[in-house]
Amino acid sequence: MTTFDDIVPTLDRLAIEVPSWAYGNSGTRFRVFSTPGTPRTPQEKIADAAKVHELTGLAPVVALHIPWDTVDDYAELRRFANDHGVDLGTINSNTFQDDAYKLGSLTHTDAAVRRQAIDHHLRCIEVMDATGSRDLKIWLADGTNYPGQGDMRARQDRLHESLAEIYAHLGDAQRMVLEYKFFEPAFYHTDVPDWGTSYAQVSALGDKAFVCLDTGHHAPGTNIEFIVAQLLRLGKLGSFDFNSRFYADDDLIVGAADPFQLFRIMVEVIRGGGLDEGSPVALMLDQCHNIEDKVPGQVRSVLNVQEMTARALLLDRDALGKAQDSGDVLAANEIFMDAFYTDVRPALAGYRESRGLPADPMAAYARSGYQAQIAAERVGGQQAGWGA
């Protein structure tokens, strides 16, 4: 029988990368909502992320988005982050907002447009060199809206050629992770719509290319934990973008829509070695806090991952294996559900206190006065938002 004390060494390894853009203003296709205290600079985003790590001990790395987080001196930005107790992590590229990319970027029929998109990624690698980042993450809006609009096979060929040129510029310790998305903004077909397409593309590149799995980027009813298991089995799961969805790519707080799904995913992450010492799998959030305050929204998110990780670690795998091997369907399901229904919140509160962290980080944030402080200080300038 696994006890909470047994899982502590693995919990100590849990680290969740938070995205800089989660601290900016966001909203729906119809309205972006502004909130007091929203960062105006990459430095202020990092300061907010550092507050999340200070309260939870779970968020030691901040992902950047280029050009949203463009600065003159990335080495200095790295020092700023380190002075605030966090590191800079994944560099996310952007080939979905320039007018030139209306009909595609890395897959475009026009070589000049593909050149523009490739060069953007090469600049991102230069940013990685300055920040010490390991991963370049690529998500493409490329696709078509109507049958016959584009040659789907030729677009895959052009995608491979573009990715191969970018891949060739990676440093020895750097990686590429290719994200996929079922639909949107292209509605007839997207060029990287599923894990199989991403896997096919990165496998053709080499050992430094991996798949990025966004938990909100699948068709309804998709068994995401099966994809997790398969990619871990194949050695090609590079990173997660954790969020929740009810209908489409909602980018809501992870675990909000389906806590059981998050639990099932973490069961497979643990089963596949994703939380082992030295694991190459990066756990990152990709969320937009449309109506809630940003910093506590991220605190809630990382705590949700921690809670479901603890429950998944308490799964009695020996008993489960015996039930599975004997074909005892009901016993196997009961063992699985027992772990999910275990209330680990009191144990996690004590775990945090033993490490000098607040037992209840959400309450600690509310008491800290940080929200009122940033609302008073961040007056003037241009608030960061989706696309800025």
C-alpha positions as CSV (number, residue, x, y, z in Angstrom):
1,M,0.0,0.0,0.0
2,T,1.5,3.3,-1.1
3,T,1.5,6.1,1.5
4,F,1.9,9.8,1.1
5,D,5.4,9.6,2.6
6,D,6.3,7.2,-0.2
7,I,5.4,9.7,-2.9
8,V,7.2,12.7,-1.5
9,P,10.5,12.2,-3.5
10,T,8.5,12.3,-6.7
11,L,6.4,15.2,-5.6
12,D,9.7,17.1,-4.9
13,R,10.6,16.7,-8.6
14,L,7.3,18.2,-9.9
15,A,8.0,21.4,-11.8
16,I,5.6,23.2,-14.0
17,E,6.5,25.8,-16.5
18,V,4.2,28.8,-16.6
19,P,3.6,30.9,-19.8
20,S,4.3,34.6,-19.8
21,W,1.2,35.3,-21.9
22,A,-1.1,33.9,-19.1
23,Y,-0.4,37.1,-17.1
24,G,-1.6,39.4,-19.9
25,N,-5.1,40.4,-20.9
26,S,-7.1,37.9,-22.9
27,G,-10.7,37.1,-23.8
28,T,-12.9,35.8,-26.5
29,R,-12.9,36.4,-30.3
30,F,-15.4,39.2,-29.5
31,R,-13.7,41.0,-26.6
32,V,-10.4,41.2,-24.7
33,F,-11.0,42.2,-21.1
34,S,-8.6,44.5,-19.3
35,T,-7.8,44.1,-15.6
36,P,-5.9,46.3,-13.2
37,G,-2.3,45.3,-12.5
38,T,-1.8,43.6,-15.9
39,P,1.9,43.5,-16.8
40,R,3.2,46.0,-19.4
41,T,6.6,44.5,-20.0
42,P,8.2,41.0,-20.1
43,Q,9.9,41.9,-16.8
44,E,6.5,42.4,-15.1
45,K,5.2,39.1,-16.5
46,I,8.2,37.4,-15.0
47,A,7.7,39.1,-11.6
48,D,4.2,37.8,-11.6
49,A,5.4,34.3,-12.5
50,A,7.9,34.5,-9.7
51,K,5.1,35.3,-7.2
52,V,3.4,32.0,-8.3
53,H,6.6,30.1,-7.6
54,E,7.2,31.9,-4.3
55,L,3.8,30.7,-3.1
56,T,3.7,27.2,-4.5
57,G,7.3,26.0,-5.1
58,L,5.9,24.5,-8.3
59,A,6.7,27.0,-11.0
60,P,10.4,27.6,-11.4
61,V,10.4,28.3,-15.1
62,V,8.8,30.9,-17.3
63,A,8.1,30.3,-21.0
64,L,8.4,33.2,-23.4
65,H,6.6,34.0,-26.6
66,I,8.3,35.8,-29.5
67,P,7.6,38.6,-30.5
68,W,5.2,39.2,-27.6
69,D,8.2,39.1,-25.2
70,T,10.8,40.9,-27.3
71,V,13.5,42.8,-25.5
72,D,16.7,44.4,-26.5
73,D,18.9,42.2,-24.2
74,Y,17.8,38.7,-23.6
75,A,20.8,37.9,-21.4
76,E,19.8,40.7,-19.1
77,L,16.2,39.4,-19.1
78,R,17.6,36.0,-18.0
79,R,19.5,37.7,-15.2
80,F,16.3,39.5,-14.2
81,A,14.4,36.2,-14.0
82,N,17.2,34.6,-12.0
83,D,17.2,37.5,-9.6
84,H,13.5,36.8,-9.0
85,G,14.1,33.1,-8.4
86,V,13.0,31.6,-11.7
87,D,14.6,30.6,-15.0
88,L,13.5,31.2,-18.6
89,G,12.3,28.2,-20.4
90,T,10.6,27.3,-23.7
91,I,10.7,29.9,-26.5
92,N,7.4,29.9,-28.4
93,S,7.4,31.1,-32.0
94,N,4.6,33.1,-33.7
95,T,3.8,32.6,-37.4
96,F,0.1,33.3,-37.1
97,Q,-0.3,37.1,-36.8
98,D,1.5,38.7,-39.7
99,D,-0.5,39.5,-42.8
100,A,1.9,37.4,-44.9
101,Y,0.8,34.2,-43.1
102,K,-2.9,34.5,-44.2
103,L,-2.5,31.4,-46.4
104,G,0.2,29.7,-44.4
105,S,3.7,30.1,-43.0
106,L,6.0,27.1,-43.1
107,T,3.7,25.5,-45.6
108,H,3.0,28.5,-47.8
109,T,3.3,28.1,-51.6
110,D,5.4,31.3,-51.8
111,A,9.0,30.6,-51.0
112,A,9.4,34.2,-49.7
113,V,6.7,33.7,-47.1
114,R,8.3,30.4,-46.0
115,R,11.7,32.2,-45.8
116,Q,10.1,34.9,-43.5
117,A,8.7,32.1,-41.2
118,I,11.9,30.1,-41.2
119,D,14.0,33.2,-40.4
120,H,11.6,34.0,-37.5
121,H,12.4,30.6,-36.0
122,L,16.1,31.1,-36.5
123,R,15.8,34.4,-34.5
124,C,14.0,32.4,-31.8
125,I,17.0,30.0,-31.7
126,E,19.2,33.1,-31.2
127,V,16.9,34.1,-28.3
128,M,17.4,30.6,-26.9
129,D,21.1,30.9,-27.0
130,A,20.9,34.1,-24.9
131,T,18.3,32.8,-22.4
132,G,19.7,29.3,-22.0
133,S,16.4,27.8,-23.1
134,R,16.3,24.2,-24.2
135,D,13.1,24.0,-26.2
136,L,11.8,25.8,-29.3
137,K,8.1,25.2,-29.5
138,I,6.3,25.5,-32.8
139,W,2.5,25.8,-33.2
140,L,1.2,26.5,-36.7
141,A,-2.1,28.0,-37.7
142,D,-1.4,26.8,-41.2
143,G,-4.2,25.0,-43.0
144,T,-7.1,25.5,-45.4
145,N,-10.8,26.4,-45.1
146,Y,-12.2,24.8,-48.2
147,P,-11.7,21.5,-50.2
148,G,-9.4,22.2,-53.1
149,Q,-8.0,25.3,-51.6
150,G,-4.5,23.8,-51.2
151,D,-2.6,20.7,-52.0
152,M,-2.5,18.9,-48.7
153,R,0.3,16.5,-49.6
154,A,2.5,19.3,-51.0
155,R,1.9,21.3,-47.9
156,Q,3.3,18.4,-45.8
157,D,6.4,18.3,-48.0
158,R,7.0,22.0,-47.6
159,L,6.5,21.7,-43.9
160,H,9.1,19.0,-43.7
161,E,11.6,21.1,-45.7
162,S,11.0,24.2,-43.5
163,L,11.2,22.3,-40.2
164,A,14.4,20.5,-41.4
165,E,16.1,23.9,-42.0
166,I,15.1,25.1,-38.6
167,Y,16.1,21.9,-36.9
168,A,19.6,22.1,-38.5
169,H,20.3,25.3,-36.5
170,L,19.5,23.8,-33.1
171,G,22.4,23.6,-30.7
172,D,23.5,20.3,-29.2
173,A,21.5,20.8,-26.0
174,Q,18.5,22.3,-27.7
175,R,15.3,20.7,-28.9
176,M,12.3,21.3,-31.1
177,V,8.8,20.4,-30.0
178,L,6.0,20.5,-32.6
179,E,2.5,21.2,-31.3
180,Y,-0.7,20.0,-33.0
181,K,-4.3,21.2,-33.1
182,F,-7.4,19.6,-34.4
183,F,-8.9,22.7,-35.9
184,E,-8.9,26.5,-35.7
185,P,-8.2,28.9,-37.3
186,A,-8.2,26.6,-40.3
187,F,-11.5,24.6,-40.4
188,Y,-11.3,22.3,-43.4
189,H,-7.8,20.9,-42.5
190,T,-4.9,22.0,-40.4
191,D,-1.4,21.0,-41.5
192,V,-0.6,19.5,-38.1
193,P,-4.0,18.4,-36.8
194,D,-3.1,15.4,-34.5
195,W,-0.3,13.6,-32.7
196,G,0.3,11.2,-35.5
197,T,1.1,14.0,-38.0
198,S,3.3,15.7,-35.4
199,Y,5.0,12.4,-34.7
200,A,5.6,11.7,-38.4
201,Q,7.2,15.1,-38.9
202,V,9.4,15.1,-35.9
203,S,10.5,11.5,-36.4
204,A,11.8,12.5,-39.9
205,L,13.9,15.2,-38.3
206,G,15.9,13.4,-35.7
207,D,16.5,12.8,-32.0
208,K,16.2,16.4,-31.0
209,A,12.6,16.8,-32.3
210,F,9.6,15.9,-30.1
211,V,5.8,16.2,-30.0
212,C,4.1,18.8,-27.8
213,L,0.7,17.7,-26.5
214,D,-1.8,20.4,-25.7
215,T,-4.7,18.9,-23.7
216,G,-7.2,21.2,-25.3
217,H,-6.3,20.4,-28.9
218,H,-8.3,17.2,-29.6
219,A,-11.6,16.1,-31.0
220,P,-14.3,15.7,-28.4
221,G,-14.1,12.3,-26.6
222,T,-10.4,11.7,-27.5
223,N,-8.6,9.4,-25.1
224,I,-5.7,11.8,-24.4
225,E,-4.1,9.5,-21.8
226,F,-3.7,6.9,-24.6
227,I,-1.8,9.4,-26.7
228,V,0.4,10.2,-23.7
229,A,1.1,6.5,-23.2
230,Q,1.9,6.0,-26.8
231,L,4.2,9.0,-27.2
232,L,6.1,8.1,-24.0
233,R,6.4,4.5,-25.2
234,L,7.9,5.8,-28.5
235,G,10.2,8.3,-26.7
236,K,8.7,11.3,-28.5
237,L,6.7,13.1,-25.9
238,G,8.7,16.4,-25.3
239,S,6.2,18.6,-23.5
240,F,2.7,19.3,-22.4
241,D,0.5,22.4,-22.7
242,F,-1.9,21.9,-19.8
243,N,-5.3,23.5,-19.9
244,S,-9.0,22.6,-19.8
245,R,-11.6,22.6,-22.5
246,F,-15.4,22.2,-22.6
247,Y,-16.0,22.6,-26.3
248,A,-13.0,23.8,-28.3
249,D,-9.6,25.2,-27.4
250,D,-10.9,27.0,-24.3
251,D,-7.5,27.4,-22.6
252,L,-9.1,27.3,-19.2
253,I,-7.6,26.4,-15.8
254,V,-6.2,22.8,-16.0
255,G,-8.5,20.3,-14.3
256,A,-11.4,22.7,-14.2
257,A,-13.5,20.9,-16.9
258,D,-12.5,17.3,-16.1
259,P,-10.3,16.6,-13.1
260,F,-10.6,12.9,-13.7
261,Q,-9.0,13.3,-17.2
262,L,-6.1,15.2,-15.6
263,F,-5.7,12.4,-13.1
264,R,-5.7,9.8,-15.9
265,I,-3.1,11.7,-17.8
266,M,-0.8,11.9,-14.8
267,V,-1.2,8.2,-14.2
268,E,0.2,7.6,-17.7
269,V,2.9,10.3,-17.3
270,I,4.1,8.5,-14.1
271,R,3.7,5.0,-15.7
272,G,5.9,6.1,-18.7
273,G,8.7,7.7,-16.6
274,G,7.6,11.3,-17.2
275,L,8.4,12.3,-13.6
276,D,11.5,10.2,-13.3
277,E,14.8,11.8,-12.4
278,G,16.1,13.5,-15.5
279,S,12.9,13.0,-17.5
280,P,12.9,15.0,-20.8
281,V,9.2,15.7,-20.5
282,A,8.4,19.3,-19.8
283,L,5.1,20.1,-18.0
284,M,3.9,23.5,-19.1
285,L,0.6,25.5,-18.7
286,D,-1.0,27.2,-21.8
287,Q,-3.9,29.1,-20.5
288,C,-5.8,32.4,-20.9
289,H,-7.4,33.9,-17.8
290,N,-10.2,35.8,-19.5
291,I,-12.3,36.9,-16.5
292,E,-10.3,35.9,-13.4
293,D,-7.2,37.6,-12.0
294,K,-4.0,36.2,-13.6
295,V,-1.7,35.4,-10.8
296,P,-4.1,33.5,-8.6
297,G,-5.4,31.8,-11.8
298,Q,-1.9,30.4,-12.3
299,V,-1.6,29.5,-8.7
300,R,-4.8,27.5,-8.9
301,S,-3.6,25.8,-12.1
302,V,-0.3,24.5,-10.7
303,L,-2.0,23.4,-7.5
304,N,-4.5,21.4,-9.6
305,V,-1.6,19.6,-11.3
306,Q,0.1,18.9,-8.0
307,E,-3.1,17.5,-6.5
308,M,-3.8,15.1,-9.4
309,T,-0.2,14.1,-9.5
310,A,-0.3,13.1,-5.8
311,R,-3.5,11.1,-6.4
312,A,-1.9,9.4,-9.4
313,L,1.2,8.5,-7.3
314,L,-1.0,6.9,-4.7
315,L,-2.4,4.4,-7.2
316,D,-1.6,0.9,-5.9
317,R,0.1,-0.4,-9.0
318,D,0.9,-3.8,-7.6
319,A,-2.7,-4.5,-6.7
320,L,-3.9,-3.0,-10.0
321,G,-1.5,-5.2,-12.0
322,K,-2.7,-8.3,-10.3
323,A,-6.3,-7.4,-10.9
324,Q,-5.5,-6.6,-14.6
325,D,-3.6,-9.9,-15.1
326,S,-6.3,-11.9,-13.5
327,G,-9.0,-10.3,-15.6
328,D,-10.9,-8.9,-12.6
329,V,-12.5,-5.9,-14.4
330,L,-14.4,-4.5,-11.4
331,A,-11.5,-4.8,-8.9
332,A,-9.1,-3.1,-11.3
333,N,-11.5,-0.2,-11.8
334,E,-12.1,0.0,-8.1
335,I,-8.4,0.3,-7.3
336,F,-8.1,3.0,-10.0
337,M,-11.0,5.0,-8.7
338,D,-9.9,4.6,-5.1
339,A,-6.7,6.6,-5.9
340,F,-8.7,9.3,-7.8
341,Y,-11.1,9.8,-4.9
342,T,-8.3,10.0,-2.3
343,D,-8.4,13.5,-0.7
344,V,-4.8,14.5,-0.6
345,R,-5.4,18.2,0.2
346,P,-4.6,17.9,4.0
347,A,-1.4,16.0,3.3
348,L,-0.4,18.5,0.6
349,A,-1.0,21.4,3.0
350,G,1.4,19.7,5.5
351,Y,3.8,18.9,2.7
352,R,4.0,22.6,1.7
353,E,4.4,23.8,5.3
354,S,7.3,21.4,5.8
355,R,9.1,23.2,2.9
356,G,8.5,26.7,4.2
357,L,5.5,27.3,1.8
358,P,2.0,28.5,2.8
359,A,-0.3,25.6,3.5
360,D,-3.0,27.3,1.4
361,P,-1.2,29.3,-1.4
362,M,-4.5,30.8,-2.7
363,A,-5.3,32.2,0.7
364,A,-1.8,33.4,1.1
365,Y,-2.0,35.3,-2.2
366,A,-5.2,37.0,-1.1
367,R,-3.5,38.1,2.2
368,S,-0.3,39.2,0.5
369,G,-1.7,42.5,-0.9
370,Y,0.2,41.7,-4.2
371,Q,-2.9,42.2,-6.4
372,A,-3.6,45.7,-4.9
373,Q,0.1,46.5,-5.1
374,I,0.5,45.8,-8.9
375,A,-2.9,47.5,-9.6
376,A,-1.5,50.7,-8.0
377,E,2.0,50.5,-9.5
378,R,1.2,49.5,-13.0
379,V,-0.5,52.6,-14.2
380,G,0.3,54.0,-17.7
381,G,2.0,52.3,-20.5
382,Q,0.5,49.6,-22.6
383,Q,-0.9,46.5,-20.9
384,A,0.2,43.2,-22.3
385,G,-2.5,41.2,-24.0
386,W,-3.1,38.4,-26.4
387,G,-1.0,39.3,-29.4
388,A,1.0,42.0,-27.5
